Amino acid sequence: MTETYDVIVVGGGPSGATAAEDLARAGRHVALLDRAGRIKPCGGAIPPRAIRDFAIPDRLLKARINNARIVAPSGKTVDMPVETGFVGMVDRCEFDEFLRVRAAEAGAERVTGTFTTLARDADGTAVIEYEPKAGGPARRLRARMVIDATGARSDLARQAIPHQGHPKCVFAYHEIVKAPEGAPTAMYDPMRCDVVYNGKSSPDFYAWVFPHGETASIGTGSARKGFSLRGSIKALRKETGLDRFETIRVEGAPIPMKPLKQWDNGRDVVLAGDASGVVAPASGEGIYYAMLGGRLAAEAVNEALATGDARALALARKRFMKLHGRVFWILGVMQFFWYRSDWTRERFVKMCADKDVQRLTWESYMNKELVRKKKAAQVKIFFKDLAHLLGLARA
Ligand SMILES: Cc1cc2nc3c(=O)[nH]c(=O)nc-3n(C[C@H](O)[C@H](O)[C@H](O)COP(=O)(O)OP(=O)(O)OC[C@H]3O[C@@H](n4cnc5c(N)ncnc54)[C@H](O)[C@@H]3O)c2cc1C
């Protein structure tokens, strides 16, 4: 008879590895199934809150960013220096493996293979079928609970909660290039992230240049069918002079833009991370939210196992949305509104020059909390927003 795990976590990215580690530390018998062999396409920017909450060691930070340069359609730029702290840059190949190893050290059993099917044994227990990486026949693992952390457009999510479609996605594409060496230039600075807003780079999102120590990620995203992401990056590399540097990898992946309405099947499966749609709209930031989603899924599963009440699985979504639902909603409105034309983008970038806007943006990004104490600044920003929106402030 096949062994039965308390929990099988499917997908060993930031979300799944965090969930597996937390459950193992809580004393659960856990398997972490990951297909391995593919580096997740990602800009790799993480906030101090992620470093703090998930004990990310310094050695994983390839760069510490202290400035964001926002580029308007007209070519005007606004610098947003980070006054306290920095944005950490990780290499996803190394970062994800570190998290998986840490989960294994905590007691999770690592299994390498590709999930194919969520089946049921005669007694109704969940069975995860997968193809082992090493080859050979398909294998089965039984589990009392399953966490789906297989990322955006998850097959497992579709099988577990069939009536629910996939969340709306932006498709993101980036090229990893060898980073320019020597002193910083106007075009490239190893301590600065460039964020480019214009319709030719992306009609509905933004393009970026993110330094990673010896390499840099230059990418863009769009939900618009037919928009040439490769064409956009080719042009941006030419404009920034990054076309003269060796291309190391080119890759792309979908980024979900809205949390799904339902994260669990009311029985024994709960979604976490990109599989549940938790990437911040407007910015596309997903690593911190994936790790938090993994942690909350682990907590919910632990409670369901302890009480025998599967309704506890719904707590993962409830707790996440309580913490971040409002910010996601605000960012969604921002993306819809400011990213719609070059006229609005120009005004958006102009607004970023405001010191209050900069302070609030960085504080919210760094700590993942809306800054409540600065009510007066928020009111001021609201009226400034309105002035930019109505064209009363000069762009
Ligand atoms: C181009 C791009 C740039 C980005 N830049 C940033 C950024 O700078 N900062 C940021 O915070 N976020 C960024 N994001 C978003 C971020 O990458 C994701 O939100 C984050 O990786 C989600 O983590 P996850 O663990 O939920 O899923 P993933 O990281 O997608 O992990 C899923 C895991 O599941 C495994 N898996 C998938 N299918 C199967 C299967 N069938 N069987 C077994 N295993 C499977 C995969 O191998 C992988 O290990 C970016 C995304 C893209 C596409």
PDBQT file of the ligand as one rigid body, heavy atoms in Angstrom, charges set to zero:
ROOT
HETATM    1  C1  LIG A 401       9.399  37.911 -16.556  1.00  0.00    +0.000 C 
HETATM    2  C2  LIG A 401       8.914  37.989 -15.125  1.00  0.00    +0.000 A 
HETATM    3  C3  LIG A 401       9.513  38.894 -14.246  1.00  0.00    +0.000 A 
HETATM    4  C4  LIG A 401       9.105  38.932 -12.912  1.00  0.00    +0.000 A 
HETATM    5  N1  LIG A 401       9.761  39.787 -12.062  1.00  0.00    +0.000 NA
HETATM    6  C5  LIG A 401       9.448  39.801 -10.746  1.00  0.00    +0.000 A 
HETATM    7  C6  LIG A 401      10.189  40.583  -9.832  1.00  0.00    +0.000 A 
HETATM    8  O1  LIG A 401      11.165  41.255 -10.180  1.00  0.00    +0.000 OA
HETATM    9  N2  LIG A 401       9.828  40.565  -8.514  1.00  0.00    +0.000 N 
HETATM   10  C7  LIG A 401       8.759  39.817  -8.074  1.00  0.00    +0.000 A 
HETATM   11  O2  LIG A 401       8.457  39.849  -6.866  1.00  0.00    +0.000 OA
HETATM   12  N3  LIG A 401       8.044  39.055  -8.927  1.00  0.00    +0.000 NA
HETATM   13  C8  LIG A 401       8.368  39.001 -10.240  1.00  0.00    +0.000 A 
HETATM   14  N4  LIG A 401       7.682  38.183 -11.091  1.00  0.00    +0.000 N 
HETATM   15  C9  LIG A 401       6.601  37.335 -10.546  1.00  0.00    +0.000 C 
HETATM   16  C10 LIG A 401       7.182  36.123  -9.793  1.00  0.00    +0.000 C 
HETATM   17  O3  LIG A 401       8.142  35.490 -10.597  1.00  0.00    +0.000 OA
HETATM   18  C11 LIG A 401       6.092  35.122  -9.404  1.00  0.00    +0.000 C 
HETATM   19  O4  LIG A 401       5.019  35.802  -8.819  1.00  0.00    +0.000 OA
HETATM   20  C12 LIG A 401       6.618  34.073  -8.426  1.00  0.00    +0.000 C 
HETATM   21  O5  LIG A 401       7.643  33.317  -9.013  1.00  0.00    +0.000 OA
HETATM   22  C13 LIG A 401       5.500  33.121  -8.006  1.00  0.00    +0.000 C 
HETATM   23  O6  LIG A 401       6.011  32.089  -7.206  1.00  0.00    +0.000 OA
HETATM   24  P1  LIG A 401       5.252  30.677  -7.120  1.00  0.00    +0.000 P 
HETATM   25  O7  LIG A 401       6.041  29.832  -6.200  1.00  0.00    +0.000 OA
HETATM   26  O8  LIG A 401       3.830  30.879  -6.854  1.00  0.00    +0.000 OA
HETATM   27  O9  LIG A 401       5.310  30.090  -8.596  1.00  0.00    +0.000 OA
HETATM   28  P2  LIG A 401       6.624  29.756  -9.558  1.00  0.00    +0.000 P 
HETATM   29  O10 LIG A 401       7.711  30.602  -9.138  1.00  0.00    +0.000 OA
HETATM   30  O11 LIG A 401       6.067  29.813 -10.899  1.00  0.00    +0.000 OA
HETATM   31  O12 LIG A 401       6.953  28.276  -9.097  1.00  0.00    +0.000 OA
HETATM   32  C14 LIG A 401       6.193  27.185  -9.548  1.00  0.00    +0.000 C 
HETATM   33  C15 LIG A 401       7.025  25.932  -9.326  1.00  0.00    +0.000 C 
HETATM   34  O13 LIG A 401       6.193  24.811  -9.679  1.00  0.00    +0.000 OA
HETATM   35  C16 LIG A 401       6.922  23.924 -10.503  1.00  0.00    +0.000 C 
HETATM   36  N5  LIG A 401       5.948  23.268 -11.381  1.00  0.00    +0.000 N 
HETATM   37  C17 LIG A 401       5.159  23.832 -12.303  1.00  0.00    +0.000 A 
HETATM   38  N6  LIG A 401       4.377  22.896 -12.894  1.00  0.00    +0.000 NA
HETATM   39  C18 LIG A 401       4.699  21.719 -12.306  1.00  0.00    +0.000 A 
HETATM   40  C19 LIG A 401       4.264  20.370 -12.488  1.00  0.00    +0.000 A 
HETATM   41  N7  LIG A 401       3.317  20.043 -13.382  1.00  0.00    +0.000 N 
HETATM   42  N8  LIG A 401       4.823  19.413 -11.730  1.00  0.00    +0.000 NA
HETATM   43  C20 LIG A 401       5.787  19.698 -10.820  1.00  0.00    +0.000 A 
HETATM   44  N9  LIG A 401       6.250  20.955 -10.602  1.00  0.00    +0.000 NA
HETATM   45  C21 LIG A 401       5.701  21.956 -11.341  1.00  0.00    +0.000 A 
HETATM   46  C22 LIG A 401       7.906  24.809 -11.269  1.00  0.00    +0.000 C 
HETATM   47  O14 LIG A 401       9.030  24.059 -11.686  1.00  0.00    +0.000 OA
HETATM   48  C23 LIG A 401       8.270  25.856 -10.201  1.00  0.00    +0.000 C 
HETATM   49  O15 LIG A 401       9.363  25.423  -9.423  1.00  0.00    +0.000 OA
HETATM   50  C24 LIG A 401       8.050  38.102 -12.445  1.00  0.00    +0.000 A 
HETATM   51  C25 LIG A 401       7.444  37.204 -13.324  1.00  0.00    +0.000 A 
HETATM   52  C26 LIG A 401       7.874  37.130 -14.649  1.00  0.00    +0.000 A 
HETATM   53  C27 LIG A 401       7.223  36.131 -15.567  1.00  0.00    +0.000 C 
ENDROOT
TORSDOF 0
